[in-house]
Amino acid sequence: MRSLIKPMSVVIALCSAIAVKADTVSELEQLVNKWLQIENQNSELNTHWYEQKNSMKQTLTLLSAEQNQLDELNKHRQKNSTELSEKREQLITKQAELENDQQQLTTQLEHIIEQLLSTQIQLPPPLLTSWKNLGNLSNSQLSNTEKLQTALKMLTLLTDFQQRISIHEMAIKHPDGQEVWVKQLYLGAAQAWFVSEDLSYAGIGFASELGWQWKFDSNINAEQVALGIAVQQKKRAADWVTLPMLNYANKIKQEDK
C-alpha cells in the first residue's frame, strides 16, 4: 500500500504543479495583454497629444497674430483718438479766433458806419444822391456783410468823386426864395462853383460843419465859371481859369459866424 500511495502522491503533486504553472501562464498572458493594451493606449494618447499639440500651436499662432492685429488696431485707434482730440482743440481755438475777429470786425464796421453817416451831410448833392441809392447803413435789418459791401461802395464813390473834376446841373435856392437852375463845376468833393445859363448868377459851394453850403456871390466871375465848365466838357479849348479856392469858402464861413 505504501508503494502505491507514493506514486499517487507524486502524480497529484505533479498535477498540482502543472495546474499552478498553467495559472501562472494565464496570469502572465493577461498581464502581457494588459501591458499591450496599456502600450496601445499610451501610443494612442501620445499620437492624440501630438495632434492636439500641433493644433494648439497653430491656434496659439493664430491667437498671437490676432492679438498683434488687435494691438495695432488699438494703437491706431488711440492715435486717431489723439489726432481727433488735437483737431477738435484746434477747431475750438480757431472758432474762438474767428468769433474774436468777427467781434472786432463788427466794432470796426460800426465805427466806419458812424463816420460815413456823419460825413453824409457834408457831401456834394450828386454824391449824396449816389450814396442814398446804395442803401441805408442805419437799417438794422442789414447783415454785417451787406453793411460792409455798402460801405465799401460808398467809399469807392467818394474816392472816385474826390479824384476828378465833374459837372452837374440842379436847381438851388436863391436868398430871395426863387429856384435858380445852375451848372456846377466840382473840384473833388470839397468845393464847387456854379453859374446860371444866362451868367446872371454865380457862386460857390463847399462842405461845412452844417452840411454842404451854396453861396451866391456877385464877386465871383460868372464867365470864368462858365469857361471852366465848357473846357471840362470839351466845348472850348483848354485855357486858364481863375476861380476862388477853399480859402474863399473859409472866409465866407468866418463871416457867417
C-alpha positions as CSV (number, residue, x, y, z in Angstrom):
1,M,0.0,0.0,0.0
2,R,2.8,2.3,0.8
3,S,4.4,1.9,-2.6
4,L,1.1,2.7,-4.3
5,I,0.5,5.7,-2.2
6,K,3.7,7.4,-3.1
7,P,3.3,7.3,-6.8
8,M,-0.1,8.6,-6.4
9,S,1.1,11.4,-4.3
10,V,3.8,12.3,-6.9
11,V,1.1,12.3,-9.6
12,I,-1.1,14.6,-7.5
13,A,1.8,16.8,-6.7
14,L,2.8,16.9,-10.3
15,C,-0.7,17.7,-11.4
16,S,-0.9,20.4,-8.8
17,A,2.3,21.9,-10.1
18,I,1.1,21.7,-13.6
19,A,-2.1,23.4,-12.6
20,V,-0.2,26.1,-10.8
21,K,2.0,26.6,-13.7
22,A,-1.0,26.9,-16.0
23,D,-2.5,29.5,-13.8
24,T,0.8,31.5,-13.8
25,V,1.0,31.3,-17.6
26,S,-2.6,32.5,-17.8
27,E,-1.8,35.4,-15.5
28,L,1.2,36.3,-17.5
29,E,-0.8,36.2,-20.7
30,Q,-3.3,38.5,-19.1
31,L,-0.6,40.8,-17.8
32,V,1.0,40.9,-21.2
33,N,-2.3,41.6,-22.8
34,K,-3.0,44.4,-20.3
35,W,0.5,45.7,-20.9
36,L,0.0,45.6,-24.6
37,Q,-3.4,47.4,-24.2
38,I,-1.7,50.0,-22.0
39,E,1.0,50.4,-24.5
40,N,-1.6,50.8,-27.3
41,Q,-3.5,53.3,-25.2
42,N,-0.3,55.1,-24.4
43,S,0.6,55.2,-28.1
44,E,-2.8,56.5,-28.9
45,L,-2.5,59.1,-26.2
46,N,0.9,60.2,-27.5
47,T,-0.5,60.4,-31.0
48,H,-3.5,62.3,-29.8
49,W,-1.4,64.6,-27.7
50,Y,1.0,65.2,-30.7
51,E,-2.0,66.1,-32.8
52,Q,-3.5,68.2,-30.1
53,K,-0.1,69.9,-29.5
54,N,0.2,70.8,-33.2
55,S,-3.4,72.0,-33.3
56,M,-2.8,74.1,-30.1
57,K,0.4,75.5,-31.5
58,Q,-1.4,76.6,-34.7
59,T,-4.2,78.0,-32.5
60,L,-1.7,79.9,-30.4
61,T,0.0,81.2,-33.5
62,L,-3.3,82.4,-34.9
63,L,-4.3,83.9,-31.5
64,S,-0.9,85.6,-31.3
65,A,-1.4,87.1,-34.8
66,E,-4.9,88.1,-33.9
67,Q,-3.6,89.7,-30.7
68,N,-0.9,91.6,-32.6
69,Q,-3.6,92.9,-35.0
70,L,-5.8,93.9,-32.1
71,D,-2.8,95.7,-30.5
72,E,-2.1,97.5,-33.8
73,L,-5.8,98.4,-34.2
74,N,-5.8,99.7,-30.6
75,K,-2.7,101.8,-31.2
76,H,-4.2,103.1,-34.4
77,R,-7.5,103.9,-32.6
78,Q,-5.6,105.6,-29.8
79,K,-3.6,107.6,-32.4
80,N,-6.8,108.5,-34.2
81,S,-8.4,109.5,-30.9
82,T,-5.4,111.6,-30.1
83,E,-5.4,113.2,-33.5
84,L,-9.2,113.8,-33.3
85,S,-8.7,115.4,-29.9
86,E,-6.0,117.7,-31.3
87,K,-8.1,118.6,-34.3
88,R,-11.1,119.3,-32.0
89,E,-8.9,121.5,-29.9
90,Q,-7.6,123.3,-33.0
91,L,-11.1,123.8,-34.3
92,I,-12.2,125.2,-30.9
93,T,-9.3,127.5,-30.9
94,K,-9.9,128.5,-34.5
95,Q,-13.6,129.1,-33.7
96,A,-12.7,131.3,-30.8
97,E,-10.3,133.3,-33.0
98,L,-13.0,133.7,-35.7
99,E,-15.5,134.8,-33.1
100,N,-13.0,137.3,-31.8
101,D,-12.2,138.5,-35.3
102,Q,-15.9,138.8,-36.0
103,Q,-16.4,140.9,-32.9
104,Q,-13.5,143.2,-33.9
105,L,-14.9,143.4,-37.4
106,T,-18.3,144.3,-36.1
107,T,-16.8,147.0,-33.8
108,Q,-14.7,148.4,-36.7
109,L,-17.7,148.3,-39.0
110,E,-19.9,150.2,-36.6
111,H,-17.2,152.9,-36.3
112,I,-16.9,153.2,-40.1
113,I,-20.7,153.4,-40.4
114,E,-20.8,156.2,-37.8
115,Q,-18.1,158.1,-39.7
116,L,-19.9,157.6,-43.0
117,L,-23.3,158.7,-41.6
118,S,-21.7,161.8,-40.1
119,T,-20.0,162.5,-43.4
120,Q,-23.1,162.3,-45.5
121,I,-24.3,165.8,-44.5
122,Q,-21.1,167.3,-45.9
123,L,-21.2,165.6,-49.3
124,P,-22.0,167.4,-52.5
125,P,-25.6,166.8,-53.6
126,P,-24.7,164.5,-56.6
127,L,-22.5,162.3,-54.4
128,L,-25.1,162.2,-51.6
129,T,-27.7,161.1,-54.0
130,S,-25.4,158.3,-55.2
131,W,-24.9,157.2,-51.6
132,K,-28.6,157.1,-50.8
133,N,-29.2,155.0,-53.9
134,L,-26.8,152.4,-52.5
135,G,-28.9,151.9,-49.3
136,N,-29.3,153.0,-45.7
137,L,-26.4,151.9,-43.4
138,S,-28.6,152.6,-40.3
139,N,-31.0,149.9,-41.4
140,S,-30.9,147.3,-38.6
141,Q,-32.2,144.6,-41.0
142,L,-29.0,144.6,-43.0
143,S,-26.4,142.0,-42.1
144,N,-22.8,142.9,-41.4
145,T,-21.8,141.6,-44.8
146,E,-24.4,143.8,-46.6
147,K,-23.3,146.8,-44.5
148,L,-19.7,146.2,-45.3
149,Q,-20.4,145.9,-49.0
150,T,-22.5,149.1,-49.0
151,A,-19.8,151.0,-47.0
152,L,-17.1,149.9,-49.5
153,K,-19.2,151.0,-52.4
154,M,-19.8,154.4,-50.7
155,L,-16.0,154.8,-50.1
156,T,-15.3,153.9,-53.7
157,L,-17.8,156.5,-54.9
158,L,-16.3,159.1,-52.6
159,T,-12.7,158.3,-53.8
160,D,-13.7,158.5,-57.4
161,F,-15.6,161.8,-56.9
162,Q,-12.7,163.2,-54.9
163,Q,-10.1,162.4,-57.6
164,R,-11.8,164.1,-60.6
165,I,-13.5,167.3,-61.8
166,S,-17.2,166.7,-62.5
167,I,-20.1,168.7,-64.0
168,H,-23.6,168.5,-62.7
169,E,-26.8,170.5,-63.0
170,M,-29.5,171.2,-60.5
171,A,-31.8,173.9,-59.1
172,I,-30.6,175.7,-55.9
173,K,-32.5,178.2,-53.8
174,H,-31.5,181.9,-54.1
175,P,-31.7,184.0,-50.9
176,D,-34.7,185.8,-52.3
177,G,-36.6,182.5,-52.4
178,Q,-36.6,181.7,-56.1
179,E,-35.2,178.4,-57.5
180,V,-32.3,179.0,-60.0
181,W,-31.2,176.3,-62.4
182,V,-27.4,176.2,-62.5
183,K,-24.5,174.2,-63.8
184,Q,-22.0,173.1,-61.2
185,L,-18.2,172.5,-61.5
186,Y,-17.0,170.2,-58.7
187,L,-13.3,170.1,-57.8
188,G,-13.3,166.9,-55.8
189,A,-15.8,166.5,-53.0
190,A,-14.9,169.6,-51.0
191,Q,-15.6,172.5,-53.3
192,A,-17.7,173.5,-56.3
193,W,-18.7,176.6,-58.3
194,F,-21.9,177.2,-60.1
195,V,-23.3,179.6,-62.7
196,S,-26.7,180.1,-64.3
197,E,-27.2,179.7,-68.0
198,D,-27.5,183.4,-68.6
199,L,-24.5,184.2,-66.4
200,S,-26.6,186.4,-64.2
201,Y,-25.9,184.2,-61.1
202,A,-22.7,182.7,-59.9
203,G,-21.5,181.4,-56.6
204,I,-19.5,178.7,-54.7
205,G,-20.3,175.5,-52.9
206,F,-18.4,173.9,-50.1
207,A,-18.6,171.4,-47.2
208,S,-19.1,172.8,-43.7
209,E,-20.0,171.5,-40.3
210,L,-23.6,172.4,-41.0
211,G,-23.5,170.4,-44.3
212,W,-23.0,171.3,-47.9
213,Q,-23.4,175.0,-48.5
214,W,-24.3,177.0,-51.6
215,K,-23.4,180.7,-51.6
216,F,-24.5,183.2,-54.3
217,D,-21.7,185.8,-54.8
218,S,-21.7,188.5,-57.4
219,N,-18.0,188.9,-56.9
220,I,-17.3,185.6,-58.5
221,N,-16.6,185.9,-62.2
222,A,-19.5,184.0,-63.8
223,E,-17.7,183.9,-67.2
224,Q,-14.7,182.2,-65.6
225,V,-17.0,179.5,-64.1
226,A,-18.8,179.1,-67.4
227,L,-15.4,178.8,-69.2
228,G,-14.2,176.2,-66.7
229,I,-17.3,174.1,-67.3
230,A,-17.0,174.5,-71.1
231,V,-13.4,173.4,-71.0
232,Q,-14.2,170.4,-68.9
233,Q,-17.0,169.4,-71.2
234,K,-14.5,169.9,-74.1
235,K,-16.7,172.6,-75.7
236,R,-13.9,175.1,-75.5
237,A,-10.1,174.7,-76.0
238,A,-8.1,174.4,-72.8
239,D,-7.5,177.7,-71.2
240,W,-6.5,179.3,-67.9
241,V,-9.4,179.6,-65.5
242,T,-9.3,181.8,-62.4
243,L,-11.7,180.7,-59.6
244,P,-11.6,181.3,-55.8
245,M,-10.4,178.3,-53.8
246,L,-11.2,176.9,-50.4
247,N,-9.7,179.9,-48.5
248,Y,-12.5,181.9,-50.0
249,A,-15.0,179.4,-48.7
250,N,-13.4,179.6,-45.3
251,K,-13.6,183.3,-45.4
252,I,-17.4,183.1,-46.0
253,K,-17.8,180.7,-43.1
254,Q,-15.9,183.1,-40.8
255,E,-18.2,185.9,-42.0
256,D,-21.3,183.8,-41.3
257,K,-20.1,183.3,-37.7
